Amino acid sequence: MATITSKVPGMQTFYTDLPPMLDLPGTGKDPERIDFLTMPILRGEQTIVSHGNAPWPFRNHSYLAYFDGCFWCMWSHGRRQEDYPEQHVAYSTSPDGLVWSESKPIVGPSKRKDFRYIARGLWVHDRRLLALASHDESYDAAGQKKLFGPSLELLAFVWNPATCQWNELGVVFKDAINNFPPHPLPGGEWIMVCRDHKLNLFTLKGGRNSPLEWTPQPLQSYTAIPGYLPTEPVPLTLPDKRLLCLFRDGAHSKRIFRAVSADEGRSWSQPEKTNFPDATAKFFPLRTSRGFYVLVSNANPAPLQRVPLCLSVSKDGVTYTRMARLSVPASPEDYLPREGARKARGFQYPHMVEVNGSLFVVYSRNMTTIEVINVSLDEVERLQRSKG
C-alpha cells in the first residue's frame, strides 16, 4: 500500500488494491448490462408496519432490531416531506415480524421552534435497547430547509420495560448525525461513521463502557475528491477483520464508493468509485450467520425512481456475485417522481436484521408507508448456487 497525504489535517490515507465490487453471471463486471426487469426474484413474505394518514402522512428512515424475543421498528414520522418541523420518531413492535402493533412515539415533536428529530437506528447495548435520534434546526437563517443545523446533536433513548416507555438517556455526541446504529469492532469497541452539520465525515469509536462515551476521528473531507460527494456511509467487518466502508455518492455518479481500514478505523484507503450500480440512495450490508454477505439496495441507476429493491450476495463481502429483486409488489405510482420533492418515489432507505434463519428487510414505500419483507437464508443460498 502506498501512503498519501490526506486533505484532512493530521491524517494519512492509503491506496488498496481491491477486486471489482460487482461480478455477476452473464453480465460480468459491466453494470450497464443488468436487466432489472428479468433478473431473479427472491420469494418472501411482505407486510405493512405503519401507513401514513393525515395529519401525519410522512414515514421514512426506518430501522429494525430484535430484542427480548420481539421485533422492534422505528422511523421518522412527520406532517409533510422529510425533515421539516414537528417531525419526530415513532416505533412499533411485533412477535414475528409480520403482525405489528399500533405505532407510538419514542419522542414527540420538539419543544424548540422549527426543530425536528430524525430516526437514526436501534442499538442493543449491554442488554438494553437504545433508540438513536438526531435533533437540530429545520431551517437556515434565510428560512430555507437544510441539512443540518448548527445545534445538531445525536441523542439516545433507552427502553424501560418496567414502565413500557422510552426515557432520554443523554447526548451521544454533539454536532453529529449517524447513518446506521453502531457497528461492533473485533477489539470490543463500536464504530459509527457520522457527519457534522457542515457535512464533514468522521468516525466515532467507543461505546464499550457507556453508549455516551466516544472518541472522534476525521475520515474524509467532502472536498477531498473533486466531483465526489460521499454521504450516508456504512462500515462492515470483512473476514480478515479489516473494515470496509461503503458510501453513497451525492454527486450522482450512480455508483457506490468504498474505502478500507486495517486498523479499526484510524486510517483509511483513498475512497474509490466501484462498478456497483446505485440509484443514489441509502443501502445496507450485513454478514449473515452462514458466513456470506448480503447487500440490500436500490441498484437500478435509472433516474427519478427507487425501484426495484435488490438483494446482492457476496462470499467475501468485497465482490458481489449474485443479485436479485426482492418480491416487493410495485404499482405504477412507485415509478413516478415525487412532486415538490428532491427525491424519487419507490422503496426508500432499507435496513435489515437476521432472525431465526431469515432476513427481515424494512423500507419505506414512497415515504408514506413502512413495510417489512422477510426472506429465508435458504432462499438466498439457492440464489447463491444458481448459474444466473
N, C-alpha and C positions, 0 to 999 in steps of 0.2 A: 504494500500500500504506500502511496506517495502522500506526504504531508503537504498541505497547502495552508495559506493564511486566510482565515475567515474574515468577513467584514463585520462580524460581531466581535467587539473588543475582548481580548483575552482568550479567544477560542481558536482552536485549530480544527480543521475537518480533514477527512481522508477520502481518497478515491478507492472504491472497492469494486472489483470485477464480479458482477452477478450475472447468472444466466437470464434470458428473457423471462418476463413475468407471465407471458401467455404462450402456450404451445398446444394447440388443440388438434385432434384428429381431423383430417380433411382440409382444414383451413390453416394449420400450422401456426406460424408466428404473425400472420397478417390479420389484424383485427377487422379490416375492411371487407374481408371475405365472409364474415359471420352473417348468417341469415337468421335473424331473431324470430322470424315467423315459423320456421321449420325446425328449430333446434329442439332437442329432447325436453320433455316436460316431467318434472318431479311431482308425483302424486302426494297430496296431503289434505288434512282437514283444516278448513278455514272458518273463523268465527269473528263476530264483532264484539269489541270490548266496550266502546262508547261512541255514540253517534251525536254529532253536534246539532243542536237546535237553538233557535232564538231563546234567550238573548245571548247565548254562549255557543256560537256555531264553530269556532276555531278549535282544532285539535292537531297537535304536531309534537315533534321532539319526544317520541315515545321510547321507553326503556322497559326491559323485563328483568326480573330476578326470581330465584326460587329460594325461599327461606321458611323454615319451620313447617315444612310439609305443604307449602302453599305457593302458588304463583302470585307475583306482585307486578303490576304495571303502573307506570307513571307517565305523565305527559304535560305539555304546556296547554293551557285552557284559556281561551280568550273570546272577546266580543267581536273581533274582526281579524284582519290579516295579522300574521305573526309579529310579536314583539312590540305591540302597542301598549299604552297604559291599561291597567286593570288586568293584564294577562297574569295568571297565577298558575299554580301547579296542582293537578288532581291525581288521584290514584284509584285503582280497583284491584280486587283480589279474586282468585279462582282456585278451587281444589284440584282441577285437572287441566287448566289452560284453555278450556273450551267454554265453560259457563262462568260468566263474570258477574261480580256484584255491582250494585249501583255505585257510581263514582262519588267520591268525597274529596274535599280539599286536603292536600298536605299543608299548603299555606295559601291563604286567600289573597285577594288583591292588595297591593302595597298601600300602606297608610301614607306614603310620601307621594305628593302630587306628581303625576306624569312618570312615575317609576313603574317597572314591570319585573316579574320573575320569569325565568326561563328554566325549564326542567333540564337537569344535567346528569341524571343517572342514579340508579340504585346500587348500593355497595354494602356487602356483608363484611363487617369488620369486628373481630373479636366477639363473635356470636351475637352481634347486634345488627339490625337492619337500619342503614342510613339512606336518606334521600338527599341528593345534592341539587341545589338550585342557585342560579346566579341572580343578582339584584342590581339594577342600575337605571339610569335615566333613559327614557324612550326618545327624547328629542335633543338636538343640539341647540346652540344659542340662537340660531335662526329659525327654530321651530320645526326643523326637518327631522324625520325619524332616522335614527342612526344605530350602528353597531360600532362601538359600545360607548357608554357614558363614563366620565371621569370618576364617578363614585362606584364603579364596578367592583363587586366582591362575590366570592363563591361561599355559599353558606351550606351548613349541614343540619339536617333534621333527623332525629332519632325516633324510631317506633317504640312506644311504650305499651307492651302487651297487657299490662295491668289495667290501663285506662282506655286502651284501644284508640290512642291518639298519637299524633306526631308532635314532638317538642323540639323547639330550636336548640341545637347543640352549640352553635357558635360559628365563627368565621373560619373557614378552611384556609383561605388566603385572600388578601386584598389585591385588587386590580388583576383579577384572573377569571377566566371562564374556560372550563374544560370542554372536551367533546364527548368523552365516554368516561365511565367510572374508572377509578384507579386500577392499574394493571399490576399483578404481583411480579416481583423480580426474584430471580433464583436465590439472592442473598437474604431474602426475608423482608426487604422494604417494598414499597409500592411506588409506581411512577404514573404521573399524568402529564400529557402534553397539553399546554394551555396557550391562550392568547391574552394579552393585556388590552386595555381599551384603545390603544393605538395600533392594534392588530399585530404586534410583535409576538413571535413564538418563543416559548421557553418551556422547560420541564420543571415539574415539582417532584422531588424524591423525598420519601419519608413515610409517615403513617404507621410506622412499626409500633410505637408506644401509644400514640394518640392520633386520631383522624384529623386533628387540628395542628399537627407539627410537621412542617415541610421545609425543604431547602430548595430555593430556585436555582436554575442553571440555564443560561441562554442557549437557544437551539439554532435558529437560523433566521436572519433578518428577512423581512418581506422584500427588501430592496437588493438582496444579495445576488439574485439571479434575474437578469433583465427578461421581462415578458412572462415571468412565472409568479403566481400569487398563491403560495402554499396556505392551505386552510383545512380546518377540521381534521387534524392528524389523529392517528390511532396506532399505538405500539402493539407488537406481537412478539412473543419469545419463540425463537427458532430451536430446533433440536440441539444445536451446538451451544445454546444459551445466549447467542447474540440476540440483540433487539432489532427488529425490522419495523420501521415506522412508515406508514403509508399516508400520503397526502392527497386530498382533492385539490385540483388546480383551479383557483378562482379566475385565472386569466383565460379559461375556456379552451385549453388545448385539447380537451376531450380525452385526456389520458391521465392515469394515476401516476403520481411521483412516489419515490421511495428513498429512504436513507437507512443506513445500518450503523449500529453501535456495538462494539465488542467490550465495552467497559461499563455496562449498565446505565448508559445514557450520559456519561461525562463528555464523550466526544462522538461525533457522527461523521459518516461519509458525506461527500457532497451530494445533495439531493439530485436524483436523476429521473428523467422522463422515461416511463416504461411503455411497452406496447399494449398495455391492458386498457381497453376502451372504457369510457366513463361518461355519463350524461351531465357531468359537473354536479354531482350530488353526493350525499353522505353514504358511506359504506361501512361494513364491519366485518373483520376477520375473526376466526375462532379456531383453536386447536381442539379437536374432539377427543373423547376418551379412547377412541380406537387409533389414535396417532395421526390420522390425516387431518388436513386443514380445510376449512370452508370459508368462503367469502361471499357475503350477500351484498348485492349492489345493483344499481341501475346501469348495467353495462352497455345498453344501447345508446350510442352517442348522438342519435337523431335530435335535432333541435326542438325545444319547447315541449318536451314530453319526458316523463319518467316511467316508461312502460317498455318492456316488462320488468318484473323483479326477478333477478337471476341469482342462482347459486353456483359458484365455481368451486372446484375441488383440486387440492394440491397434496402431494405426498410429503413435501419438504417445507411448505409454507412460503416458498420463493417462486416456483413456477407452477401455474395452474394449467392442468392438462385436460380438464373436463369442465363444461359449462352447460347449464340447463335453465329453463324457465321454471319458476315456482307456479303451481296451478292456482294462481290468484285470478279470479274472474275479472275481466275488464269490460267496460262499456265504452261506446264512442266518446262520451264526455271526458273519459280519462285521458284522451289523447289531445285535448284542446288546450291552448294557452289560457292561463288564468287572467281574467280581465282586471286591469288595475294593479297587477302584482308583477314582481320581477322574476317569479319562478314558474315552472311548468306545473301542469296537473300531473296526475299519476300517483305512483306509490312512493311515499316520501320517507326518507331518513330511517332505514331499517336498523334493528338491533336484534340480537338473538341470544338464547341460552340453550344448553343441552340438559335435558332432564329425562331419566329413565329410558335411554336409548333413542330419544327423538330430539330433533332440533325444533325449537319454538321461535318463530320469527315474528316480531311485531313491526308494524309500519303504519303510516297514516295514509288514507286514501283521500287525495285532493285536499289535504289539510283540514278535513272536516270529520273524518271517521277513523278511530283507532281500531285496527284489526290484527288478528293473530292467525298464522298458519303453522301447523306442525308437520314435519316430515321425518319419517323414521330414518335412522342411520343405515338400516338395511337397504332402504331405497337409494340413499346416497351412494352406498357401496356398489349397488348394481350399476349406477351411472359410472362410477369409477372403473368398473371392469368392462364397460361397454367399449365397442370399437369406434363409436362416433356419436 
